[in-house]
Amino acid sequence: MTTRAPQFPGAPVVRREARDKVTGTARYAADLAPAGCLYAWTVPATVAAGRVTAVRAVDALAVPGVHSVLTHDNAPELQEPDDPILAVLQDDRVPHHGWPIALVIAESLEAARTGAGELHVEYERDPYDVTLTDDHPGLYTPEEANGGHPAVRVRGDVERALAGASVQVDATYRTVALHNHPMEPHAATAVWADGHLTVHDSSQGSARVRESLARAFGLDPDRITVVSEHVGGGFGSKGTTRPQAVLAAMAARHTGRPVKLVFPRPQLAEVVGHRAPTIQRVRLGADLDGVLTAVSHEIVTQTSTVKEFVEQAAVPARVMYASPHSRTVHRVTALDVPSPSWMRAPGEASGMYALESAMDELASALGLDPVELRLRNEPETEPDSGRPFSSRGLAACLRDGAARFGWHDRDPRPAARQEGRWLMGTGVASATYPVLVSRSTASAHAARDGALRIAVNATDIGTGARTVLAQIAAEALGVDPEAVRVDIGSTDLPVAPLAGGSSGTASWGWAVHKAATALAARLAEHRPLPADGITTTADTEEETGEESPYARHAFGAHFAETAVDAVTGEVRVRRLLGVYAAGRILNARTARSQFTGGMVMGIGMALTEDCGIDPDFGDFTARDLASYHVPVCADTADIQAHWIEEDDRHLNPMGSKGIGEIGIVGTAAAIGNAVRHATGARLRELPLTPDTLLPYLL
């Protein structure tokens, strides 16, 4: 066993799978090549609503190499799935454009794709509605928004408080549909052998996929193995079971051979979820000193006719600022659109854009510094629940960020600074994300030869989970992390939750820490070790099942400097700085990567990512990376991420908070506020593209 080295949590340890990824030896779901493997290609519906009346497969089956075609007439029958989006090829209904209506299976990918193009489908079309408006007749108030949050929360008398406020802001903000677009498309390779189903799936949680497949196919979960060893990004789109796993398993059962299915990127937008568009009305009331007296945040959003999904965008307003009167409301309408789903910082990313933009408008109306306004409205306890915060580092983030950014040196007047044709401006916004944790199990094993192994069904979606878990175990065992092997990514390992909600490391790490601590105690008692070594297991059901008396959140502050071309309307982010209060940082290298990655996505949300639905055809207008513009290196000149030291004893044994999502939360608002400072024009709809800015610059 190697000796202790200074590479415990906090050290910038290099991700242990990094070389495998850059050399191509890391294997993803589509890289498995079992003998006799067939390839499947999905055929999406080309109408916005209706039903399939006929599928003529003669020409498709005539394509050399095509093995079979599955439709609702001959596909294996599923039990009732745990998610309605998985009920594919079960009936003739078309709930939205892009819904899978057939699957062509062939000896090669090229033959499957060609065969799909030769399939002739007839439809009966129904009237449809794909347009979200703030006065849509189908709007209703659900019982809950996502995450189990009440759809409506009211404290005090908001209307009276607003009417009596010395200064008021009443503004409506809009965000468009956004798409996750991970680098690795959604893929699955399925194999049936001796009644056992094995699926290699691009997923953020193989345990959940196994549960879904067990229910869909009426199998005992012990007869299913799901492997998600390496996953090339997900950003929430792989957080729930997606149709590729079900379709691949159906095809493998039907053909009796292994089947591989990879969704082509143009199909992703309509089958794997998206961030729902929102219309958000924010009303703020304050006295002349900038102290908030009333906060009202009302959300209008959309879901599909397949399932209810309500973006929880008003929830952050229940956390952020002190106010005796508050009203937060979510309303939703079911349209003939693809089902929205989770996308990095669901709720917070959309909601904080509106809230933090409104705070900037309030600061302008008061003639008050935007940082100072936020500091004056720091709550002593969580506004909505009254619970004390386990820690709240927002004020420290704002002050530290302002000092690093040189905030107080700026000229607060809008449109006052120009460099040639560039209008320069700076903006600030706050960020928050809840501390989430779920039950997990893990095992720790010490072999007689000194080898150490941690096993937990965690999923690494590019975040460095293997590395951080090794650091956590090494600290408990008093060894160098290199001495610890970490096995993850398979349902054959101890059960663990998915990678999502910035909760993965906290959940898995707690179980790993508990198992490794128990192993360390056993090792101290046993010398020499027995022939088969020593194994300890841990389950955090008791610890995670207890409701905390504290409100637990991560916080951050974003500062942006933008340059707006006065001639073209182009916006460039010159500088972007984030400072975070996220508990104990377990790996400085991977943490900085997560923070900056979220900030880059925030740039896309603010400036480049735009995807509407064509009202005539019912399909998304930007279906690939040529038309849906994600930020590239040229868009990210100077991005810095820092954090403050935060010792929070009310979290988990590591003292950590989630960091994967908070980086995106305040970025779009900070950029929007900077654009307003640069130009004097307040635009309230994202993205801020040149065509929307030009009318204010001429």
C-alpha positions in Angstrom: 0.0 0.0 0.0 1.5 3.4 -1.0 2.1 6.1 1.5 0.0 9.2 2.0 0.6 12.0 -0.6 -0.9 15.5 -0.9 -3.5 14.6 -3.4 -6.6 14.5 -1.3 -9.9 16.4 -2.0 -9.1 19.9 -3.2 -5.9 19.0 -5.1 -6.1 19.5 -8.9 -5.7 15.9 -9.8 -5.8 15.1 -13.5 -8.9 13.1 -14.6 -7.8 9.4 -14.7 -9.7 8.7 -17.9 -8.3 11.7 -19.8 -5.7 9.8 -21.8 -8.2 7.1 -22.8 -10.6 9.7 -24.2 -8.0 11.6 -26.2 -6.5 8.4 -27.6 -9.8 6.9 -28.5 -9.5 3.8 -26.2 -12.5 4.9 -24.0 -15.5 2.9 -25.2 -18.9 4.6 -25.5 -22.3 3.0 -26.0 -22.0 3.0 -29.8 -18.5 1.6 -29.8 -19.5 -1.9 -28.7 -19.3 -4.3 -31.7 -20.8 -7.7 -30.8 -20.7 -10.4 -33.4 -23.6 -10.3 -35.8 -24.7 -6.8 -34.8 -27.5 -5.2 -36.7 -28.0 -1.4 -37.1 -31.3 0.4 -36.6 -32.4 3.8 -37.9 -35.5 5.5 -36.7 -38.1 7.1 -38.9 -39.7 10.2 -37.4 -43.2 11.5 -38.0 -43.4 14.3 -40.5 -46.7 15.7 -39.3 -47.4 17.8 -36.2 -50.4 15.7 -35.0 -52.5 12.9 -36.2 -52.2 9.2 -36.7 -50.4 6.8 -39.1 -52.8 5.2 -41.5 -50.4 3.1 -43.5 -46.7 2.2 -43.6 -45.6 0.6 -46.9 -42.3 -1.2 -46.4 -41.9 -3.0 -49.7 -39.3 -0.6 -51.1 -37.4 -0.4 -47.8 -37.2 -4.2 -47.5 -35.9 -4.4 -51.0 -32.8 -2.3 -50.1 -29.8 -4.7 -49.9 -28.9 -5.5 -46.3 -32.3 -4.4 -44.8 -33.3 -7.1 -42.3 -36.7 -5.9 -41.1 -38.9 -2.9 -40.4 -40.7 -2.4 -37.2 -43.9 -0.3 -36.9 -46.8 -0.2 -34.5 -48.3 -3.2 -36.4 -45.5 -5.7 -35.7 -43.2 -4.2 -32.9 -42.9 -6.2 -29.6 -45.7 -5.2 -27.2 -44.5 -3.3 -24.2 -45.9 -3.2 -20.7 -46.9 0.3 -19.5 -43.6 2.2 -19.4 -42.7 4.4 -16.5 -42.4 7.4 -18.8 -44.9 7.9 -21.7 -42.2 9.0 -24.1 -41.0 5.4 -24.0 -44.2 4.0 -25.4 -42.8 4.0 -28.9 -44.2 1.9 -31.8 -47.2 0.9 -29.7 -50.0 2.6 -31.5 -50.7 4.8 -34.5 -50.9 8.1 -32.6 -48.6 10.9 -33.6 -48.4 13.4 -30.7 -45.9 15.7 -32.3 -43.5 16.1 -35.2 -40.5 13.8 -34.9 -42.2 11.1 -32.9 -40.7 7.7 -33.9 -43.1 5.8 -36.1 -40.9 3.1 -37.6 -37.5 1.4 -37.1 -35.5 0.1 -40.0 -33.0 -2.6 -39.1 -30.2 -3.7 -41.4 -26.8 -5.3 -41.7 -25.1 -1.9 -41.9 -25.8 1.6 -40.8 -25.8 2.8 -44.5 -28.4 0.2 -45.4 -30.6 1.1 -42.5 -30.5 4.8 -43.3 -31.2 4.1 -47.0 -34.1 1.8 -46.1 -35.6 4.4 -43.9 -35.6 6.8 -46.8 -37.5 4.3 -48.9 -40.3 3.9 -46.4 -43.7 5.3 -47.5 -45.9 6.6 -44.7 -49.5 7.9 -44.9 -51.1 10.0 -42.2 -54.4 11.3 -41.1 -53.6 14.8 -39.9 -55.2 16.5 -36.9 -55.4 20.2 -36.1 -52.4 21.3 -34.0 -51.2 24.1 -31.9 -47.4 24.7 -31.3 -47.4 28.4 -30.3 -46.9 29.5 -26.7 -48.5 32.8 -25.7 -49.0 34.5 -22.3 -52.8 34.4 -22.8 -53.2 30.9 -24.3 -56.7 29.6 -23.6 -55.2 26.2 -22.5 -53.1 27.6 -19.7 -53.7 26.1 -16.3 -52.0 26.0 -12.9 -50.6 22.6 -12.1 -50.3 21.2 -8.6 -46.5 21.1 -8.8 -43.7 22.3 -10.8 -40.7 20.1 -11.5 -38.8 18.9 -8.4 -41.9 18.6 -6.3 -42.1 22.3 -5.8 -45.6 23.8 -5.2 -46.7 25.6 -8.3 -47.9 28.6 -6.3 -46.4 30.1 -3.2 -47.7 33.3 -1.6 -46.5 35.3 1.4 -48.2 38.5 2.5 -50.2 40.8 0.2 -48.1 41.4 -2.9 -50.6 43.6 -4.8 -51.0 46.0 -1.9 -47.2 46.1 -1.3 -46.5 46.8 -4.9 -49.1 49.5 -5.0 -47.5 51.2 -2.0 -43.9 50.8 -3.1 -41.8 53.9 -3.8 -40.2 52.3 -6.8 -41.6 49.6 -9.0 -40.4 47.4 -11.8 -42.9 45.5 -14.0 -41.2 43.7 -16.9 -41.8 40.6 -19.0 -38.9 38.4 -20.1 -38.9 35.7 -22.7 -36.6 32.7 -23.3 -36.7 30.4 -26.3 -36.5 26.6 -26.5 -32.9 25.4 -25.9 -31.3 22.1 -26.7 -28.8 20.1 -24.8 -26.8 18.8 -27.8 -24.2 16.6 -26.0 -21.1 15.8 -28.1 -22.1 12.1 -28.0 -25.5 11.5 -29.5 -27.9 9.3 -27.7 -27.0 5.7 -28.5 -27.7 2.1 -27.3 -26.4 -1.3 -28.1 -28.7 -4.2 -27.0 -28.0 -7.9 -26.7 -30.4 -10.6 -25.6 -28.7 -13.9 -24.5 -30.3 -16.7 -22.6 -33.1 -14.5 -21.4 -30.8 -11.8 -20.1 -30.8 -8.3 -21.7 -27.6 -6.3 -21.7 -27.8 -2.7 -22.9 -24.9 -0.4 -23.3 -26.6 3.0 -23.2 -25.5 6.6 -23.3 -27.2 7.6 -20.1 -26.6 9.7 -17.0 -27.8 6.8 -14.8 -27.8 3.1 -15.8 -29.9 2.1 -12.7 -32.8 4.2 -13.9 -32.5 2.8 -17.4 -32.6 -0.7 -16.0 -35.8 0.1 -14.0 -37.4 1.5 -17.1 -36.5 -1.5 -19.3 -37.7 -3.9 -16.6 -41.1 -2.3 -16.5 -41.4 -1.9 -20.2 -40.5 -5.5 -21.0 -42.0 -7.1 -17.9 -38.7 -8.5 -16.7 -37.1 -8.9 -13.3 -34.4 -6.3 -13.0 -31.9 -9.0 -12.2 -32.3 -10.2 -15.8 -31.1 -6.8 -17.1 -27.6 -5.3 -17.1 -27.2 -1.7 -18.2 -23.7 -0.3 -18.8 -22.9 3.4 -19.1 -19.1 3.3 -18.7 -18.2 6.5 -20.6 -20.8 9.1 -21.5 -20.0 12.0 -23.8 -22.0 14.7 -22.1 -25.7 14.9 -21.3 -26.6 18.2 -19.7 -29.8 16.6 -18.5 -31.0 15.1 -21.8 -29.6 11.7 -20.6 -30.9 12.0 -17.1 -34.0 9.9 -17.8 -34.4 6.8 -20.0 -34.6 7.8 -23.6 -36.2 5.9 -26.5 -33.0 4.6 -28.0 -32.6 2.0 -25.1 -36.2 0.7 -25.6 -36.0 0.7 -29.4 -32.7 -1.1 -29.4 -34.0 -3.7 -27.0 -37.2 -4.2 -29.0 -35.2 -4.6 -32.2 -32.8 -7.1 -30.6 -35.7 -9.2 -29.2 -37.5 -9.1 -32.6 -34.4 -10.1 -34.7 -32.7 -12.4 -32.2 -29.4 -10.5 -32.8 -27.6 -7.6 -31.2 -28.8 -4.2 -32.4 -27.1 -0.8 -32.3 -29.1 2.4 -32.5 -27.6 5.9 -32.6 -30.0 8.8 -33.0 -28.8 11.1 -35.8 -28.3 14.7 -34.5 -31.2 16.2 -36.5 -33.6 13.9 -34.6 -32.3 14.7 -31.2 -34.2 17.9 -30.7 -37.6 16.1 -30.9 -36.9 12.9 -29.0 -34.6 13.6 -26.1 -36.1 16.7 -24.5 -35.3 20.4 -24.5 -35.4 23.4 -22.2 -39.0 24.7 -22.4 -39.5 28.3 -23.6 -40.8 30.7 -20.9 -42.7 33.9 -20.6 -41.9 35.5 -17.3 -43.4 38.5 -15.7 -41.4 39.9 -12.8 -42.7 42.7 -10.6 -40.5 44.2 -7.8 -41.4 46.9 -5.3 -38.8 48.7 -3.2 -38.4 51.7 -0.9 -36.0 54.5 -1.9 -33.1 52.8 -0.1 -33.5 49.8 -2.4 -34.9 47.5 0.2 -37.4 45.1 -1.5 -41.0 45.2 -0.1 -42.5 42.9 -2.7 -41.5 40.2 -5.2 -43.8 38.7 -7.8 -42.6 36.2 -10.4 -45.1 34.6 -12.7 -44.1 31.9 -15.2 -45.9 30.8 -18.4 -44.4 27.7 -20.1 -45.4 24.8 -22.2 -45.5 21.0 -22.0 -46.5 18.3 -24.5 -49.7 16.3 -24.8 -47.6 13.2 -24.0 -46.6 14.2 -20.4 -46.6 17.1 -18.0 -43.3 18.8 -17.5 -43.4 22.2 -15.8 -40.1 24.2 -15.8 -39.7 25.4 -12.2 -38.4 28.9 -13.1 -40.1 30.8 -10.3 -38.5 28.7 -7.6 -35.3 30.7 -7.3 -37.3 33.8 -6.4 -38.3 31.9 -3.2 -34.6 31.7 -2.2 -32.8 34.8 -3.3 -33.8 38.0 -1.6 -35.5 39.2 1.5 -39.0 40.6 1.0 -42.1 40.5 3.4 -44.4 40.0 0.4 -43.9 37.4 -2.3 -45.9 35.6 -4.9 -44.5 33.0 -7.3 -46.7 31.2 -9.8 -46.2 28.6 -12.5 -48.8 28.1 -15.3 -48.5 25.7 -18.2 -50.3 24.7 -21.4 -50.1 21.4 -23.2 -49.2 21.9 -26.9 -48.5 19.6 -29.8 -44.8 19.8 -29.2 -42.0 17.4 -28.2 -41.8 16.8 -24.5 -39.6 19.3 -22.7 -37.2 17.9 -20.2 -34.2 18.6 -18.0 -31.4 20.8 -19.2 -28.5 22.1 -17.2 -29.9 24.1 -14.2 -33.5 23.5 -15.0 -35.6 26.2 -13.5 -32.7 28.2 -12.2 -31.2 29.1 -15.6 -34.4 30.4 -17.0 -35.8 31.9 -13.8 -32.6 33.7 -12.7 -32.3 35.3 -16.1 -35.6 37.1 -15.5 -35.1 37.8 -11.8 -31.6 39.1 -12.1 -32.5 41.3 -15.1 -35.3 42.8 -13.1 -32.9 43.5 -10.2 -30.7 45.3 -12.7 -33.7 47.4 -13.9 -34.6 48.2 -10.2 -31.0 49.3 -9.5 -31.2 51.6 -12.6 -34.5 53.1 -11.4 -33.0 53.7 -8.0 -29.7 55.1 -9.2 -28.1 52.4 -7.1 -25.1 50.2 -7.8 -26.4 46.7 -8.8 -24.0 45.0 -6.4 -25.0 47.2 -3.5 -28.7 46.5 -4.3 -28.2 42.8 -3.9 -26.2 43.2 -0.7 -29.0 45.3 0.8 -31.5 42.5 0.3 -29.6 39.6 1.8 -32.1 37.5 3.9 -31.3 36.2 7.4 -33.2 33.0 6.6 -34.6 31.4 3.5 -37.5 33.7 2.5 -39.9 31.0 1.4 -39.4 28.5 4.2 -38.0 30.5 7.1 -35.3 27.9 7.6 -31.8 29.0 8.4 -29.2 28.7 5.7 -26.5 26.0 6.3 -24.2 28.6 4.7 -24.9 31.5 2.4 -21.9 32.9 0.6 -23.6 35.2 -1.9 -22.4 38.4 -0.3 -18.8 37.2 -0.2 -19.1 36.1 -3.8 -20.4 39.6 -4.9 -17.7 41.4 -2.9 -14.9 39.2 -4.1 -16.0 39.2 -7.7 -16.4 43.0 -7.7 -12.8 43.3 -6.5 -11.4 40.8 -9.0 -13.4 42.3 -11.9 -12.6 45.9 -11.1 -16.4 46.6 -10.8 -16.2 49.8 -8.8 -14.0 51.5 -11.4 -16.7 51.5 -14.0 -18.7 54.5 -15.1 -22.3 53.5 -14.2 -23.9 55.6 -16.9 -25.2 53.6 -19.8 -23.8 54.0 -23.3 -20.9 56.1 -21.8 -17.9 54.0 -23.0 -16.9 53.4 -26.5 -13.8 51.9 -28.2 -13.9 52.8 -31.9 -17.1 51.2 -33.2 -17.5 49.0 -30.0 -19.9 50.1 -27.2 -18.6 48.7 -23.9 -20.6 47.7 -20.9 -20.4 45.6 -17.7 -23.1 43.7 -15.9 -23.5 41.6 -12.8 -25.9 38.8 -11.7 -26.3 36.4 -8.8 -26.6 32.7 -9.0 -28.0 29.9 -6.8 -28.5 26.2 -7.0 -30.0 23.8 -4.4 -27.9 21.2 -2.6 -29.4 17.9 -3.6 -28.4 14.4 -2.4 -29.8 10.9 -2.9 -29.4 7.5 -1.3 -26.4 5.6 -2.6 -24.5 2.4 -1.9 -20.8 1.6 -2.4 -18.3 -1.0 -1.5 -14.6 -0.8 -0.6 -12.3 -3.8 -1.0 -8.7 -4.3 0.2 -7.0 -7.3 -1.4 -4.2 -9.2 0.4 -1.6 -7.8 -2.0 -2.6 -4.3 -1.0 -4.8 -3.4 -4.0 -7.7 -1.1 -3.1 -11.0 -1.1 -5.1 -14.1 1.1 -4.8 -17.2 0.0 -6.6 -20.3 2.2 -7.1 -22.7 2.6 -10.0 -21.9 6.2 -10.5 -21.8 7.7 -14.0 -19.0 9.9 -15.4 -20.5 12.3 -18.0 -17.3 14.2 -18.4 -17.1 15.6 -14.9 -14.3 13.5 -13.6 -16.3 11.4 -11.2 -13.8 8.5 -11.1 -11.0 10.9 -10.1 -12.9 12.7 -7.3 -14.3 9.4 -5.9 -10.7 8.1 -5.7 -9.7 11.2 -3.9 -12.5 10.8 -1.4 -11.7 7.2 -0.7 -7.9 7.9 -0.5 -8.5 10.6 2.1 -10.5 8.1 4.3 -7.9 5.4 3.8 -4.8 7.5 4.1 -3.3 6.5 0.8 -2.5 8.2 -2.5 -5.4 8.3 -4.9 -3.4 6.4 -7.5 -3.6 3.4 -5.2 -7.4 3.3 -5.4 -9.1 1.7 -8.3 -12.6 2.9 -9.0 -15.2 0.9 -10.9 -18.3 2.7 -12.0 -20.9 2.7 -14.8 -22.7 -0.6 -14.5 -25.8 -2.0 -12.8 -23.7 -5.0 -11.7 -22.1 -2.6 -9.2 -23.7 -1.3 -5.9 -26.8 0.8 -6.6 -26.3 4.5 -7.0 -28.3 7.5 -8.3 -27.9 9.2 -11.6 -25.5 12.0 -12.4 -27.8 15.0 -12.3 -29.0 17.9 -10.3 -25.4 18.6 -9.2 -25.9 15.8 -6.8 -23.7 13.0 -8.1 -20.5 13.6 -6.2 -22.4 14.4 -3.0 -24.5 11.2 -3.2 -21.9 8.7 -4.4 -19.1 10.4 -2.4 -21.0 10.0 0.8 -21.4 6.3 0.3 -17.8 5.9 -0.8 -16.5 7.9 2.2 -18.6 5.7 4.5 -17.4 2.5 2.9 -13.8 3.6 2.8 -13.9 4.8 6.4 -15.3 1.4 7.5 -12.6 -0.4 5.5 -9.8 1.7 7.1 -11.1 0.7 10.6 -11.2 -3.0 9.5 -7.7 -2.8 8.1 -6.4 -1.4 11.4 -7.7 -4.5 13.1 -6.6 -7.2 10.6 -3.0 -7.9 9.9 -2.3 -9.9 7.8 -5.4 -9.8 5.6 -7.3 -13.0 4.9 -6.8 -14.6 1.5 -9.8 -13.0 -0.1 -9.2 -9.6 1.4 -11.7 -7.5 3.2 -14.8 -5.8 1.8 -17.0 -3.2 3.4 -20.3 -1.9 2.1 -22.1 1.3 2.9 -25.7 2.5 2.4 -26.6 6.1 3.0 -30.4 5.5 3.2 -30.6 6.7 6.8 -28.4 9.8 6.4 -30.1 11.0 3.2 -33.5 10.1 4.3 -33.4 12.7 7.1 -34.9 16.1 6.2 -32.4 18.8 7.0 -33.5 21.7 9.2 -31.3 23.9 7.1 -31.8 25.5 3.7 -28.9 24.3 1.7 -27.8 26.1 -1.5 -24.7 27.0 -3.5 -24.4 30.6 -4.5 -22.4 32.6 -7.0 -21.8 36.0 -8.6 -21.2 36.6 -12.3 -19.6 39.6 -13.8 -19.5 40.3 -17.6 -17.9 42.8 -19.9 -19.4 43.0 -23.3 -18.6 44.9 -26.5 -21.5 45.7 -28.9 -20.6 46.6 -32.5 -22.5 49.8 -33.1 -22.7 49.1 -36.9 -23.6 45.4 -37.0 -25.2 44.7 -33.6 -22.7 41.9 -32.9 -22.1 41.2 -29.2 -18.8 39.9 -28.0 -18.1 38.8 -24.4 -14.7 40.4 -23.6 -14.5 39.1 -20.0 -16.6 36.8 -17.9 -15.8 36.1 -14.3 -17.6 33.9 -11.8 -17.1 33.5 -8.0 -18.8 30.7 -6.2 -19.6 29.5 -2.7 -20.0 25.8 -3.1 -18.8 24.2 0.1 -15.5 22.4 0.0 -14.0 22.1 -3.5 -12.9 18.5 -4.0 -10.8 18.9 -7.1 -9.7 22.3 -8.2 -9.0 21.2 -11.8 -12.3 19.5 -12.5 -14.2 22.1 -10.5 -12.9 24.9 -12.6 -13.7 22.9 -15.7 -17.3 22.5 -14.5 -17.7 26.2 -13.6 -16.3 27.5 -16.8 -18.3 24.9 -18.9 -21.5 26.2 -17.3 -20.5 29.8 -18.1 -19.8 28.9 -21.7 -23.3 27.4 -21.9 -24.6 30.7 -20.4 -22.9 32.6 -23.2 -24.8 30.4 -25.7 -28.1 31.0 -23.9 -27.5 34.8 -23.9 -26.2 35.3 -27.4 -26.3 32.4 -29.9 -28.7 29.5 -29.1 -32.1 30.0 -30.7 -34.6 27.4 -31.8 -38.3 28.2 -32.4 -41.0 25.9 -33.7 -42.3 26.4 -37.2 -46.0 27.2 -36.8 -46.8 25.7 -40.2 -45.1 22.4 -39.9 -44.7 22.0 -36.1 -41.0 21.2 -36.2 -38.0 22.8 -34.6 -36.3 25.2 -36.9 -32.7 24.5 -35.8 -32.0 20.8 -35.9 -28.2 20.5 -36.2 -25.1 22.3 -35.1 -24.9 24.2 -38.4 -28.2 26.0 -37.5 -28.2 25.8 -33.7 -25.2 27.8 -32.7 -23.3 26.8 -29.6 -20.4 28.9 -28.4 -17.0 28.0 -29.7 -13.5 29.0 -28.6 -13.6 32.3 -30.4 -16.6 33.2 -28.3 -14.9 32.6 -25.0 -11.9 35.0 -24.8 -11.4 35.5 -21.1 -13.3 33.3 -18.7 -12.3 33.0 -15.1 -13.8 30.9 -12.3 -12.9 31.4 -8.6 -14.4 30.2 -5.3 -14.4 31.3 -1.7 -13.5 29.0 1.2 -16.7 27.7 2.7 -16.8 25.4 5.7 -20.4 24.0 5.9 -20.8 21.2 8.4 -24.5 20.5 7.4 -24.0 18.9 4.1 -22.1 15.6 3.9 -18.8 14.2 5.2 -16.9 15.9 2.4 -18.5 19.3 3.0 -19.2 19.7 -0.7 -22.0 21.2 -2.7 -22.8 20.5 -6.3 -21.0 22.6 -8.9 -22.1 21.2 -12.3 -24.9 23.6 -12.9 -24.5 26.9 -11.0 -22.0 28.2 -13.6 -24.8 28.7 -16.2 -27.4 30.2 -13.8 -26.4 33.9 -13.7 -24.3 34.1 -16.8 -27.1 35.1 -19.3 -28.4 37.8 -17.0 -25.0 39.2 -16.4 -24.4 39.4 -20.2 -27.8 40.9 -20.8 -27.2 43.5 -18.1 -23.8 44.3 -19.6 -25.4 44.8 -23.1 -27.9 47.2 -21.5 -25.1 49.1 -19.9 -23.2 49.3 -23.2 -26.1 50.4 -25.3 -28.7 51.9 -23.0 -31.2 49.5 -24.6 -33.0 47.0 -22.4 -33.9 43.9 -24.4 -35.9 41.3 -22.6 -35.8 38.3 -24.9 -33.0 35.9 -25.4 -30.8 35.4 -27.4 -29.5 38.9 -28.0 -28.7 38.5 -31.7 -27.6 41.3 -34.0 -31.0 41.6 -35.7 -32.7 42.3 -32.3 -30.1 44.9 -31.3 -29.7 46.8 -34.5 -33.0 48.8 -34.2 -31.7 50.3 -31.0 -28.3 51.2 -32.5 -29.4 53.1 -35.7 
